[in-house]
Each structure stands twice: as structure tokens, then as C-alpha cells.
Amino acid sequence: MPVLGAAQAPTAGRESEMDIRRIEESFQNSTDKKCSSAGGGMVSSAFPDATRAGVKMLEKGGNAVDAACAAALALGVCEPQASGIGGQSLAIVCVAGKTVAIDGSSRAPSLAHRTFFEKHSRRFIGYKATTVPSTVATLGYLSEKYGRLEWADVVEPAIGIAKRGYRITPLQHKLQADSLEKFFRVRSRSGARYILKGGTVPYDVGDLFVQDDLAETLRYISQNGYRSFYHGMVARLIDKDMRLNRGFLRREDLALIPEPVERKPLSRRYRGIRVYTMPPPSAGDTMLLVLMMLANLKQPFLRGRDPQSYHFVAETFRKALLYRTQRKFNPVTYHHVDPKTHLSRKFARSLSKSIRDSIDPELPLRDSPDIEDTTHLSVMDGEGNAVGITQSIELVYGSKAAADGLGFLYNNYMSAFEFENPNHPFYLRPNSIPWTSVSPAIIFYNHEPWMVLGSPGSSRIFSVVSHFISRVIDGDDSIDVAMSKPRIHCSLDGKISIEQDEHAHEIVRHLKKTGYKIDIRERYSFFLGAIHAVLKRNTGEGFQGVAEIRRDGTAEGPD
């Protein structure tokens, strides 16, 4: 079959024709604070209380790191389906002109062995499914090294939210209902007791949700420092809870403290615009590879509604995702992948040229796993600092088991290890780190942070983030328009997920003819990620922020 024709001829190396004035000046605020402007900084997160926690730090004189850490801790209270102090957090940070990736991966407990996970379900639900939580260590490290405010000030908003409660949203009611059966599969019903109403049914929309035990745990951490989560009372209670419920996590695992590792971020230009993102174990390299392949298309073709452009984007996603699955890379134990090779323009051009005018049958037509839920927040301040944090407890509501007396859910990151092939970089070993799909990014313009963004969405994160970036840079879309446009994703097995809109019928008909399996999703599908992005204006004063329509969040900033 031929490759794509002259209309899609490579244009690699071309500088961007991006109209930054149009992008920034066409932005429109919304009354629901999904799209907002502010003068002194901007915070975008998946829950209003968490966004306000970040804004409060900026108003107290804190920097973007203080605001991001406060918002992240608050999200663990307000959005327990996606994150919490029982999970892990990874970040990309630009502070005082220094850009660094913060690898806050969790760790495998020393007692965990592959023989215990031959029963597949043990990787997903229950006490055996959890790794050593790293979110507290990561946020504490960020606050201590790069923040300005006292740790107690940063934790205080999360304590207050847990103590006074917040109102259950329609999305949370739905997710609780969807997870009922899995909560009840945990024999102790510990997660159900903390998350469900009376431990048995979903909370109704508008119900007040109070978390007294979590408030006390956060207060303890606030008063005694973030390391106290891994020593002393909290560690003893986790150890006791795990022993009673035959879990693997022990005080000895916690005592090692999963301090994050500072890594050099990956960076490439997309049509002359510099993009920084997380290196492995994240999927930042996959997201950059997509952009480098898209750079071989003319911008008018990408920003149009030609059904053939959807085919090219879908095949780009497939080829980039296949390369990720074939080139597993763990920065702790394996160093055999050179980003200069697999993120070279020559390599990206060769992949682009290999795209045919129909679906590539030589790519695997197998199902790909898709399990996790995540959350992302973005922050910028008036001093030029920028932070993006993506954090997760893996599945929706994690392992469905909770730390008795401590109020938080354990993650289920044991599902992100390899159990069969000892040569696999993410094969389960004591203190090893899991694979992850996150790809938070900072985009620079005129050598300064211009935009911070990221998304949840499991294996779809790289496609959601790269497509958003393309819509801004190639389509001259303001970030509110780019966030709200219909999304697509194509998995390795050739199944293309596409949101309904007025043009969907013609596009779907073409994609079926091209050979794809079609997965029609409702408009603003929860399945297709959740962009939280902030932007510092270059053509005027102030900041702009967007919070995903698909989730409960807001974007706000101080004046």
C-alpha cells in the first residue's frame, strides 16, 4: 500500500507559523471558572477546593511550588478516586530558570513476589496490590527544596477541607456507583467504609463528605514533617493494618522513604516551540515522538477537518505507542535507550513516511491494557515559575482498600509491573518502580515558560497532551478552544475512540473504510483525558487557565 501523498508531504525543520496574538487574545473567560484570567498567577486543578488551596498559597506570598503542593494535597482529599497520600506523584518544575523532572515513583514492597500475583486480580484490588506510597515524600521534597512557605502552611488547606467536608459531585456519585462491586470484593470493606455512604451505597449528589481520620493524618504530617509519614505512628499503623489483612507493605519499606529523584527532562522543538516533559518511566518520550511525527505534516492539513488527517493522527499514535511498548526503559536499572536516537528528526521522519493510506496491518492488532485513573494540576506564578504535577492511585479508587484509622486509600500500582519476563525493565523486584503513562509538560516561548499542561487518562495521556499542543501551535486555538474540541485516540489494536460532533459521521465512515475499529464516545467523554493547563501571556499582562469540562475542576488565580 502507498504511503500518504503530496498533500501531506514532510515539512520537517520548518519554524512555527503560530499566531500567538490570536491564541492569547481570543481566549474567553467562563462564568463557571473552567476558563479564567488573572493578574498574579494561575492554578488549574480537578476540584474547586484544591484550586483555591493553590491560589491561597500565592496570595500568602508563596511561589508556584507552594501552590502546586497545596493543591496536590487538597486533591487527595477532594478527588480520592484519582489520587491521595496513598499514591504516587511525578512533576515537571521550572523554578528560578531551572527546569527539572521530579520522578516521584512509588516502590515495590520487599515482600512482594511474582508468585503471589499469578492470580491476576491480586494486582488490582486489595492490600497486596499496593506499593510504597510516594506522594507525601514527593510533595514534601518539592516544598522543602523549591518552595517558600512553611510545610504546615502548605498542608493546612487540605486539613480544613477534610475536616469541614465538601459536596459530592455527579461525577463522584457515578464513579462510586461504578466501583461498588469492587469495593465489596475487599474482605475488610475498609475502602467502602471510608468512601461509601454508610459503607454500603454511593453518596448522593450534594451530600456533605467529611473525612475526619484523613484530617488527623494530615495534621500529624503537618506538625511532624513529611518524613513522619514514613516513620513513627503512621508507619506503625500501616504495618499493623497490612499484617492483619495479609498485605505486603511493612515499616521497613516505609523507613527507606521513597524520596523522589531529580532527572533531566526531555526536550524537543515542535515547529520552533520548545517542549519539556518527563523522561522515563513516564510516557513523555512517546508524547514528544508524536509531536515530532506530526511536524512532518503541513499545518493547514492538521488544523482542517479532512478525514484523512484523522487517519494520519491515529497511525501516529499507534506507531509511537508501539515504539514505547517495544522499547521499555527503566532509568534506575536500564540505560540502553538513547533519546538522541529515538527522538531524532530522522527517526520521526522515517516513521511518518511509513504511514500508509489505510491502517497498517503490520502493527499488532491486539488489545492493549487500559486501567488507571489519574489527576493533573498546573500552576504558574508572577515570578516566572511553573509546575505541573500528575499524581495517581492507579485504578479509580485505587486498590479499594484503605489504611484503617488513617483515612486514605492504598494505591494498586502492583498492576504496573511485569510478572512474566525477568528481562523486562519493569519486572517486579524489591524496591523497584512501576511503569507509568504520565506526561506533564512545560512549553517555552522566547526562552521563558509560556504554558504548563498535563492530563490523566492512562495510555491515552500522551495522545491527549500532544493533540492539545498541536491544536494550539498548529491551529492557533486559544487554550479554552483547544481544551473543548472533540478528541480522538487510537490504541495499538486499531480501535479508534472518537467523540461525537457534527462532523463525526463523515469522519467515522472514512475511518471504517480505512480499516479501523470504531469506538464512538459521548461528547466530553471521561475516557478521553482531562486537560488542566495554564498560560502566561506574551502579548499582554496576566495569565490564562483552563480546567477540563470532563471533570469537576476550576482555573483561578490571584489578582
C-alpha positions in Angstrom: 0.0 0.0 0.0 1.3 3.5 -0.8 2.3 6.0 1.9 0.4 9.3 2.2 0.7 11.6 -0.8 1.9 15.1 -1.7 -0.8 16.9 0.3 0.8 15.5 3.4 4.4 15.9 2.3 7.1 16.3 5.0 7.9 19.8 6.1 10.3 18.9 8.9 12.5 21.7 10.2 10.0 24.5 9.5 9.7 27.1 12.1 6.2 27.7 13.6 3.7 29.9 11.9 1.9 30.1 15.2 -0.1 33.3 15.7 0.5 33.9 19.4 -1.5 37.1 19.4 -4.6 35.3 18.1 -4.1 32.4 20.6 -3.9 34.7 23.6 -6.3 37.4 22.6 -9.1 35.1 21.5 -9.3 33.5 24.9 -12.7 33.8 26.7 -13.5 33.5 30.4 -16.4 31.5 31.5 -18.7 32.0 34.5 -18.1 28.5 35.8 -14.4 29.2 36.1 -13.5 26.5 33.7 -11.7 29.2 31.7 -10.3 32.1 33.7 -7.9 35.0 33.6 -5.9 36.5 36.5 -3.1 39.0 37.0 -0.9 37.4 39.7 -0.6 33.7 38.7 -2.9 30.8 37.8 -3.8 27.4 39.3 -5.8 24.8 37.4 -6.9 21.5 39.1 -9.6 18.9 39.0 -11.6 20.3 42.0 -12.5 23.8 43.0 -11.4 23.5 46.6 -8.0 22.2 45.5 -7.6 25.1 43.0 -8.5 27.6 45.8 -5.9 25.9 48.1 -3.3 26.7 45.5 -4.5 30.3 45.0 -4.4 30.8 48.7 -0.6 29.9 48.8 0.0 32.5 46.0 -1.9 35.1 48.0 0.2 34.3 51.1 3.4 35.1 49.2 4.2 31.6 48.2 5.6 30.6 44.8 4.2 28.2 42.2 5.7 25.2 44.0 3.9 26.1 47.3 0.7 26.5 45.3 1.1 23.2 43.5 1.9 21.2 46.6 -1.1 22.6 48.5 -3.4 21.9 45.5 -2.0 18.4 45.2 -2.6 17.6 48.8 -6.1 19.0 48.6 -6.8 16.9 45.5 -6.1 13.8 47.6 -8.9 14.9 49.8 -11.4 16.2 47.2 -10.7 13.7 44.5 -10.0 10.3 46.2 -11.0 8.4 43.1 -7.8 9.7 41.3 -5.1 10.5 43.9 -4.2 10.8 47.5 -1.4 10.3 50.0 -1.6 6.6 49.4 -0.4 7.1 45.7 2.4 8.5 43.7 3.2 11.9 42.1 5.5 12.9 39.3 6.2 16.5 38.4 8.0 18.9 36.0 9.2 22.1 37.5 10.8 25.3 36.3 12.0 27.4 39.3 14.4 30.4 39.0 15.1 29.4 35.5 16.0 25.8 36.2 13.8 23.1 34.7 13.9 19.7 36.3 11.8 16.5 36.2 10.8 15.1 39.6 10.4 11.3 39.5 8.3 10.5 42.5 7.7 6.9 41.6 6.4 4.6 44.3 8.3 1.4 45.2 7.6 -2.3 45.3 7.4 -3.7 48.9 10.2 -6.1 49.7 7.9 -9.0 50.5 6.1 -8.8 47.1 7.0 -11.6 44.9 5.6 -12.6 41.4 4.3 -15.9 42.7 1.7 -14.1 44.8 0.4 -12.4 41.7 -0.3 -15.4 39.5 -3.9 -14.8 40.3 -4.4 -11.7 38.1 -6.9 -10.0 40.4 -4.4 -9.6 43.2 -2.7 -6.9 41.1 -5.7 -4.7 41.1 -7.7 -5.0 44.3 -6.9 -5.4 47.9 -3.9 -4.9 50.3 -1.4 -6.9 48.2 -1.9 -4.6 45.3 -0.3 -1.5 46.9 3.2 -0.2 46.5 5.1 2.1 49.0 3.2 5.4 48.7 5.4 8.2 47.4 3.1 11.3 47.1 3.9 12.6 50.6 7.7 12.2 50.0 7.5 13.9 46.6 5.4 16.9 47.7 7.4 17.3 50.9 10.7 17.2 48.9 9.3 19.8 46.5 8.2 22.1 49.3 11.4 21.7 51.2 13.8 22.3 48.2 11.9 24.7 45.9 9.0 26.2 48.0 9.0 29.3 50.1 6.3 28.8 52.7 6.4 26.6 55.7 5.3 23.0 55.3 2.4 23.5 57.8 1.1 26.3 55.7 1.1 24.1 52.6 -0.8 21.2 54.3 -3.3 23.4 56.1 -5.9 23.8 53.3 -6.1 20.0 52.8 -6.7 19.5 56.6 -9.5 22.1 56.5 -11.2 20.5 53.5 -11.1 17.1 55.1 -12.5 18.4 58.4 -15.3 20.5 57.1 -16.1 18.4 54.1 -17.2 19.1 50.6 -20.2 18.3 48.4 -20.3 15.1 46.3 -20.4 15.9 42.6 -22.4 14.0 39.9 -19.1 12.6 38.6 -18.1 11.2 42.1 -21.6 9.7 42.6 -21.3 7.9 39.3 -17.7 6.6 40.0 -18.8 5.4 43.4 -21.7 3.5 41.8 -19.5 2.0 39.1 -17.0 0.8 41.7 -19.5 -0.7 44.2 -18.8 -4.3 43.4 -15.0 -3.9 43.5 -15.2 -2.1 46.9 -17.1 -5.1 48.3 -14.5 -7.6 47.0 -12.2 -6.3 49.7 -13.0 -8.6 52.7 -12.4 -5.9 55.3 -14.6 -3.4 53.4 -12.1 -0.7 54.6 -12.3 1.4 51.4 -16.1 1.1 51.3 -16.3 2.4 54.9 -14.4 5.5 54.1 -15.7 6.2 50.6 -19.3 5.0 50.5 -22.3 6.3 52.4 -22.7 4.1 55.5 -20.1 1.9 53.9 -22.8 0.4 51.5 -24.1 2.8 48.9 -22.9 5.8 46.9 -23.2 9.2 48.3 -26.0 11.2 46.7 -25.1 14.3 44.7 -24.8 17.2 47.1 -24.2 15.2 50.2 -21.5 16.6 52.5 -18.5 14.3 52.6 -16.3 14.6 55.7 -13.1 12.7 56.3 -12.1 13.1 60.0 -9.5 10.3 60.0 -7.7 11.8 57.0 -7.8 15.2 58.6 -6.0 13.9 61.6 -3.4 12.0 59.5 -2.7 15.2 57.5 -2.5 17.2 60.8 0.1 14.7 62.1 2.2 15.1 58.9 1.8 18.8 59.1 3.1 19.1 62.6 5.9 16.5 62.3 7.1 17.0 58.8 6.6 14.9 55.7 9.1 12.2 56.8 6.8 11.4 59.7 4.6 9.6 57.2 7.3 7.0 56.9 8.4 6.8 60.5 6.6 6.7 63.8 2.8 6.5 64.3 1.7 6.4 60.6 4.2 3.7 59.7 3.3 1.6 62.7 -0.4 1.8 61.8 0.2 0.9 58.2 2.3 -2.0 59.2 -0.3 -3.3 61.7 -3.1 -2.9 59.1 -1.1 -4.7 56.4 -0.2 -7.6 58.7 -3.9 -8.0 59.8 -5.0 -8.1 56.1 -2.1 -10.1 54.7 -0.7 -7.2 52.7 3.0 -6.8 51.8 3.8 -3.3 52.9 5.9 -3.1 56.1 7.5 -0.4 58.3 10.9 -1.4 56.9 9.7 -0.5 53.4 8.3 2.9 54.6 11.5 3.6 56.6 13.5 3.8 53.3 11.4 6.8 52.4 10.7 6.9 48.6 12.4 10.2 48.1 11.9 11.5 44.5 14.8 11.5 42.0 15.6 14.7 40.0 16.0 13.7 36.4 16.9 15.7 33.3 13.7 16.5 31.4 13.3 15.5 27.8 13.1 18.5 25.4 12.5 18.9 21.7 11.2 21.7 19.5 7.8 21.5 17.8 7.7 23.9 14.9 10.3 26.0 16.7 8.5 26.0 20.1 10.4 24.3 22.9 8.6 21.5 24.8 9.9 20.0 28.1 8.4 16.8 29.6 9.1 13.9 31.9 11.7 11.2 30.9 11.0 7.5 31.5 9.5 5.8 33.5 6.8 8.2 32.2 5.4 8.4 28.6 6.9 11.9 28.0 9.1 10.4 25.3 6.1 9.0 23.5 4.3 12.3 23.6 7.4 14.0 22.1 7.7 11.4 19.4 4.1 12.1 18.3 4.8 15.8 18.0 8.0 15.1 16.0 6.0 12.9 13.6 3.2 15.5 13.4 5.8 18.1 12.5 6.2 16.3 9.1 2.7 17.4 8.1 1.7 20.8 6.9 -0.2 22.9 9.5 -3.3 23.5 7.3 -3.7 19.8 6.9 -3.6 19.2 10.6 -6.0 22.0 11.6 -8.6 21.1 8.9 -11.4 18.6 9.1 -10.1 16.3 6.4 -10.9 12.8 7.5 -7.5 11.7 6.1 -5.9 13.9 8.8 -7.7 11.8 11.4 -6.2 8.7 9.9 -2.7 10.2 9.9 -3.0 11.3 13.6 -4.4 7.8 14.6 -1.5 6.0 12.9 0.9 8.4 14.5 -0.5 7.4 17.9 -0.2 3.7 17.1 3.4 3.9 15.9 4.5 6.0 18.8 2.7 3.7 21.3 4.2 0.6 19.7 7.7 2.0 20.0 7.0 2.6 23.7 5.9 -1.0 24.3 8.9 -2.3 22.3 11.5 -0.1 24.0 10.7 -0.4 27.7 13.1 1.8 29.7 13.6 2.0 33.4 16.1 4.8 34.3 17.0 3.0 37.6 18.3 -0.2 36.1 18.5 0.1 32.3 20.3 2.6 30.2 20.2 1.1 26.8 17.9 3.6 25.1 19.5 6.8 23.8 16.9 9.6 23.4 19.1 11.2 20.8 18.3 8.3 18.6 14.7 7.6 19.1 13.8 11.3 19.4 15.8 12.3 16.3 14.1 14.1 13.5 15.4 11.5 11.1 13.7 8.7 13.0 10.4 10.6 13.4 10.5 11.3 9.6 11.1 7.6 8.8 8.0 6.7 10.9 5.9 9.4 9.3 6.9 8.2 5.8 5.9 4.6 6.7 2.3 5.6 7.3 0.1 4.1 4.5 -3.2 5.4 3.1 -5.0 2.7 5.1 -4.5 1.2 8.6 -1.1 -0.5 8.9 -1.7 -4.3 9.2 1.8 -4.9 10.3 1.2 -3.2 13.6 -0.1 -5.5 16.3 -3.9 -5.9 16.2 -4.1 -6.9 19.8 -5.9 -5.4 22.7 -3.9 -3.1 24.9 -4.4 -2.8 28.7 -6.1 0.3 30.0 -6.7 0.5 33.7 -5.6 3.6 35.5 -7.1 6.9 36.7 -5.0 9.9 37.5 -5.2 13.7 38.0 -3.1 16.6 36.9 -2.7 20.2 38.1 -0.8 23.1 36.6 0.5 26.3 38.3 2.3 29.4 37.2 3.3 32.4 39.4 4.2 36.0 38.7 7.9 35.3 39.1 8.2 33.0 36.0 8.0 29.8 37.9 5.9 26.9 36.6 4.9 23.5 38.0 2.9 20.6 36.5 2.1 17.6 38.8 0.5 14.4 37.7 -0.5 12.1 40.5 -2.5 8.9 40.8 -3.5 5.9 42.8 -3.8 3.9 39.6 -7.3 2.4 39.3 -10.4 4.6 40.1 -10.3 4.5 43.9 -7.0 2.6 43.8 -6.9 -0.8 45.5 -10.4 -0.2 47.1 -8.6 -0.9 50.4 -8.0 1.9 52.9 -5.5 2.4 55.7 -7.5 1.7 58.9 -7.6 4.7 61.2 -5.7 6.9 58.7 -8.4 7.7 56.2 -6.7 7.2 52.8 -6.9 4.6 50.1 -4.0 2.4 49.1 -2.9 2.5 45.5 -2.8 -0.6 43.3 0.4 0.1 41.4 1.4 -3.6 41.6 -0.6 -3.8 38.4 2.0 -1.7 36.6 4.8 -4.2 36.9 5.9 -7.1 34.7 5.4 -10.6 36.2 6.4 -13.0 33.5 9.6 -11.8 31.8 12.6 -11.3 34.1 14.4 -9.3 31.4 11.7 -6.7 31.2 12.9 -3.4 32.7 9.8 -3.2 35.0 9.9 -6.8 36.2 8.8 -7.0 39.8 11.8 -6.7 42.2 12.1 -5.3 45.8 12.1 -1.5 45.8 11.6 -1.4 42.0 9.5 1.3 40.4 6.3 0.8 38.3 5.8 1.9 34.7 3.6 5.0 34.2 1.8 6.8 31.4 2.0 10.4 32.6 3.5 13.1 30.5 3.2 16.6 32.2 4.8 19.3 30.0 6.1 22.9 30.2 6.2 24.8 26.9 8.6 27.7 26.4 8.2 30.7 24.2 11.0 33.3 23.9 13.1 31.2 26.4 10.5 31.5 29.2 7.7 29.2 30.5 4.7 30.0 28.4 2.3 27.1 29.2 2.0 24.2 31.7 -0.3 21.3 30.9 -1.0 17.6 31.6 -3.8 15.1 31.7 -5.0 11.9 33.3 -6.2 9.1 31.0 -3.9 6.0 31.3 -2.5 5.0 27.9 -4.3 8.0 26.3 -2.4 10.6 28.2 0.3 11.1 25.5 -2.3 11.4 22.8 -4.5 13.9 24.7 -1.5 16.1 25.6 0.2 16.0 22.1 -3.1 16.7 20.3 -3.8 19.7 22.6 -0.4 21.1 21.9 -0.9 20.6 18.2 -4.2 22.4 18.3 -2.7 25.4 20.0 0.5 25.6 17.9 -0.9 24.3 14.5 -4.4 25.6 14.8 -3.8 28.9 16.6 -6.5 27.8 19.0 -6.7 29.6 22.4 -6.4 27.1 25.2 -10.1 27.2 26.0 -11.0 26.2 22.5 -8.2 23.6 22.3 -9.5 22.1 25.5 -13.1 21.8 24.4 -12.6 20.4 20.9 -13.6 16.8 20.2 -10.8 14.3 20.9 -9.6 11.1 19.4 -7.3 8.3 20.5 -6.2 5.1 18.7 -4.9 2.1 20.6 -2.4 -0.4 19.4 -5.2 -2.8 18.3 -6.5 -0.3 15.7 -9.5 0.8 17.8 -10.1 4.5 17.3 -12.1 6.3 20.0 -13.7 9.4 18.7 -16.1 11.9 20.3 -19.4 12.7 18.7 -19.7 16.1 16.9 -21.4 17.5 13.8 -18.6 16.2 11.5 -18.3 12.8 13.1 -20.4 10.9 10.6 -18.2 11.6 7.6 -15.0 11.0 9.6 -16.2 7.7 11.0 -17.3 6.5 7.6 -13.8 7.2 6.2 -12.1 5.6 9.2 -14.1 2.4 8.9 -13.2 2.2 5.2 -9.6 2.7 6.1 -9.7 -0.3 8.4 -10.2 0.9 12.0 -12.5 -0.5 14.6 -14.7 2.4 15.7 -15.4 3.3 19.3 -17.9 6.2 19.4 -17.8 8.2 22.7 -20.2 10.7 24.0 -19.2 14.4 23.8 -16.8 15.3 26.6 -16.1 11.7 27.4 -14.4 11.0 30.7 -12.5 8.3 28.8 -10.5 10.8 26.8 -8.5 12.6 29.4 -8.7 15.9 31.2 -6.6 18.8 30.3 -5.6 21.2 33.0 -3.4 24.0 31.5 -2.2 27.5 32.4 -0.6 30.1 30.2 1.4 33.3 30.9 0.6 35.9 28.3 3.3 37.2 26.0 1.1 39.7 24.1 -0.3 41.3 27.2 -0.3 41.1 31.0 -1.5 38.3 33.2 -2.4 34.6 33.0 -5.0 32.3 31.4 -6.1 28.9 32.7 -8.4 26.1 31.7 -9.9 23.3 33.8 -11.3 20.2 32.0 -15.0 20.2 31.1 -15.0 16.5 31.7 -14.1 16.8 35.4 -15.1 18.9 38.4 -12.2 21.4 38.5 -11.7 25.1 38.0 -8.9 27.5 37.0 -8.3 30.5 39.2 -5.6 33.0 40.1 -4.9 35.9 42.4 -5.3 39.5 41.1 
